[in-house]
Amino acid sequence: MTGLHSKIFGVVGWSGSGKTTLMRELLPNLIARGLRVSTMKHTHHNFDIDKPGKDSHMHREAGAYEVLITGAKRWALLHENRDEQEPDIDTLLANMAPVDLVLIEGFKKHPHRKLEVLRPAIGKPMIADTDDSIVAIASDQAMETASVPVLDLNDVAAIGDFIVDYCMLEVKSENGPA
């Protein structure tokens, strides 16, 4: 990956492993280091952030290819795939503003570098055993058989340190978490 988003890093794992919780905890940790961080979340479910009855929803229902909703605090671009295939990561990244790091939750099959969130209690196999794009594991238990570094899932600062070091990010603030 090159260009505006050459620093991308993924968080993957089985459903219920704690991916979203880790992402939610990592964001303030990385932002406190002076980094500008965006996220991308992949879902296999149909979703809608718009509400029936709202003007923007009526625009979409009437056939608009894209609807841009804007206000003083935020804006969102709604793009209907209709008969198109789901866009790939590179296409999606091209639509995002330049940042220091894009954290990606999901997109398990894309070859970008990832951290696996693994909770043995869930009873699912280690993804890192069959996916060489996983460069570390964050787990709530020790993993003697792992072929990549294993980080304590409850030590968000250490996970943040790993991502910063691995992605060779330039920390802009010394006020980051200890």
C-alpha positions as CSV (number, residue, x, y, z in Angstrom):
1,M,0.0,0.0,0.0
2,T,1.4,3.4,-0.9
3,G,0.2,7.0,-1.1
4,L,-1.8,8.9,1.5
5,H,-2.5,5.9,3.7
6,S,0.7,3.9,3.6
7,K,0.4,3.3,7.3
8,I,-2.5,1.0,7.8
9,F,-2.8,-1.7,10.5
10,G,-5.6,-4.1,11.1
11,V,-7.3,-5.7,14.1
12,V,-8.9,-9.1,13.4
13,G,-10.3,-11.9,15.4
14,W,-13.3,-14.1,15.9
15,S,-16.7,-12.6,16.8
16,G,-16.8,-11.8,20.5
17,S,-13.0,-11.7,20.9
18,G,-12.9,-8.0,21.8
19,K,-11.8,-6.3,18.5
20,T,-14.1,-3.3,18.8
21,T,-13.2,-2.9,22.5
22,L,-9.5,-2.9,21.7
23,M,-10.1,-0.4,18.9
24,R,-12.1,1.8,21.2
25,E,-9.2,1.7,23.8
26,L,-6.4,2.1,21.2
27,L,-7.8,5.2,19.6
28,P,-7.3,7.6,22.6
29,N,-3.9,5.9,23.4
30,L,-2.6,6.6,19.9
31,I,-4.2,10.1,19.6
32,A,-2.6,11.1,22.9
33,R,0.8,10.5,21.2
34,G,-0.1,13.2,18.7
35,L,-1.1,10.9,15.9
36,R,-4.0,11.6,13.6
37,V,-5.9,8.3,13.4
38,S,-8.9,7.2,11.3
39,T,-10.7,3.8,11.3
40,M,-12.3,1.6,8.8
41,K,-14.8,-1.2,9.9
42,H,-15.9,-4.0,7.7
43,T,-19.1,-5.7,8.3
44,H,-20.7,-8.7,6.6
45,H,-24.2,-7.5,7.6
46,N,-26.3,-5.0,5.7
47,F,-26.3,-1.7,7.6
48,D,-27.8,1.8,7.3
49,I,-26.8,4.9,9.1
50,D,-29.6,6.9,7.6
51,K,-33.2,7.0,9.0
52,P,-36.4,6.4,7.1
53,G,-38.5,9.6,6.8
54,K,-35.4,11.9,6.7
55,D,-34.7,14.0,3.6
56,S,-31.4,12.2,2.9
57,H,-33.1,8.8,3.1
58,M,-35.8,10.0,0.6
59,H,-33.0,11.2,-1.7
60,R,-31.5,7.7,-1.6
61,E,-34.8,5.9,-2.0
62,A,-35.5,8.2,-5.1
63,G,-32.3,6.8,-6.7
64,A,-29.5,9.2,-5.8
65,Y,-26.1,7.6,-6.5
66,E,-24.5,9.3,-3.5
67,V,-26.0,11.5,-0.8
68,L,-23.8,13.9,1.2
69,I,-25.2,14.9,4.5
70,T,-23.5,17.9,6.1
71,G,-23.8,20.0,9.2
72,A,-21.7,22.2,11.5
73,K,-20.2,19.2,13.4
74,R,-19.8,16.4,10.8
75,W,-20.5,15.2,7.3
76,A,-21.1,11.8,5.8
77,L,-21.1,10.6,2.3
78,L,-23.6,7.7,1.6
79,H,-22.7,5.7,-1.5
80,E,-25.1,3.1,-2.7
81,N,-23.3,0.1,-4.2
82,R,-26.5,-1.0,-6.1
83,D,-25.2,-3.3,-8.8
84,E,-21.5,-2.7,-8.1
85,Q,-19.3,-5.0,-6.2
86,E,-18.2,-4.0,-2.7
87,P,-15.2,-1.7,-3.1
88,D,-11.8,-2.9,-2.0
89,I,-9.6,-1.4,0.7
90,D,-7.5,0.7,-1.7
91,T,-10.6,2.3,-3.2
92,L,-12.1,3.0,0.2
93,L,-8.8,4.5,1.5
94,A,-8.7,6.8,-1.6
95,N,-11.9,8.4,-0.2
96,M,-10.5,9.1,3.2
97,A,-8.5,12.2,4.3
98,P,-4.7,11.8,4.8
99,V,-3.8,10.7,8.4
100,D,-0.9,9.2,10.2
101,L,-2.6,5.8,10.6
102,V,-5.7,4.0,9.5
103,L,-6.8,1.2,11.9
104,I,-8.9,-1.4,10.1
105,E,-11.3,-3.7,11.9
106,G,-12.1,-6.6,9.8
107,F,-11.0,-7.2,6.2
108,K,-9.5,-10.4,7.5
109,K,-8.5,-11.6,4.0
110,H,-6.7,-8.5,2.8
111,P,-2.9,-8.8,3.0
112,H,-2.3,-5.7,5.2
113,R,-0.5,-6.3,8.5
114,K,-2.7,-7.2,11.4
115,L,-2.9,-7.9,15.1
116,E,-5.1,-10.9,16.0
117,V,-7.3,-10.5,19.1
118,L,-7.4,-14.0,20.6
119,R,-9.4,-15.3,23.6
120,P,-8.9,-19.0,24.0
121,A,-12.0,-19.2,26.1
122,I,-14.1,-18.6,22.9
123,G,-12.8,-22.0,21.6
124,K,-11.9,-20.8,18.1
125,P,-8.5,-21.6,16.4
126,M,-5.7,-19.1,16.2
127,I,-5.9,-17.3,12.9
128,A,-2.2,-16.5,12.9
129,D,-1.5,-20.2,12.3
130,T,-2.8,-19.9,8.7
131,D,-2.4,-16.1,8.0
132,D,1.1,-14.7,7.6
133,S,-0.2,-11.1,7.5
134,I,-0.8,-11.4,11.2
135,V,2.3,-9.9,12.9
136,A,1.2,-10.1,16.5
137,I,-1.4,-11.5,18.8
138,A,-3.2,-9.7,21.7
139,S,-4.5,-12.3,24.1
140,D,-5.8,-12.6,27.7
141,Q,-3.7,-15.8,28.1
142,A,-0.1,-16.7,27.4
143,M,0.5,-18.4,24.1
144,E,3.6,-20.6,24.1
145,T,2.9,-22.0,20.6
146,A,2.5,-18.6,18.8
147,S,4.9,-17.9,15.9
148,V,4.5,-14.1,16.4
149,P,4.8,-11.8,19.4
150,V,2.0,-12.2,22.0
151,L,0.9,-9.0,23.8
152,D,-1.3,-8.7,26.9
153,L,-4.8,-7.8,25.6
154,N,-5.3,-5.8,28.8
155,D,-2.1,-3.7,28.3
156,V,-3.3,-1.2,25.7
157,A,-0.2,1.0,26.1
158,A,2.0,-1.9,25.1
159,I,-0.2,-2.7,22.1
160,G,0.0,1.0,21.1
161,D,3.8,0.9,21.5
162,F,3.9,-2.2,19.2
163,I,1.8,-0.6,16.5
164,V,3.7,2.7,16.6
165,D,7.0,0.8,16.4
166,Y,5.9,-1.7,13.8
167,C,4.4,1.0,11.5
168,M,7.4,3.3,12.2
169,L,5.1,6.1,13.1
170,E,6.5,9.5,14.2
171,V,5.1,10.2,17.6
172,K,4.3,14.0,17.8
173,S,3.6,14.3,21.5
174,E,5.5,13.1,24.5
175,N,2.3,13.3,26.4
176,G,1.3,9.9,25.3
177,P,0.3,7.2,27.8
178,A,3.1,5.8,30.0
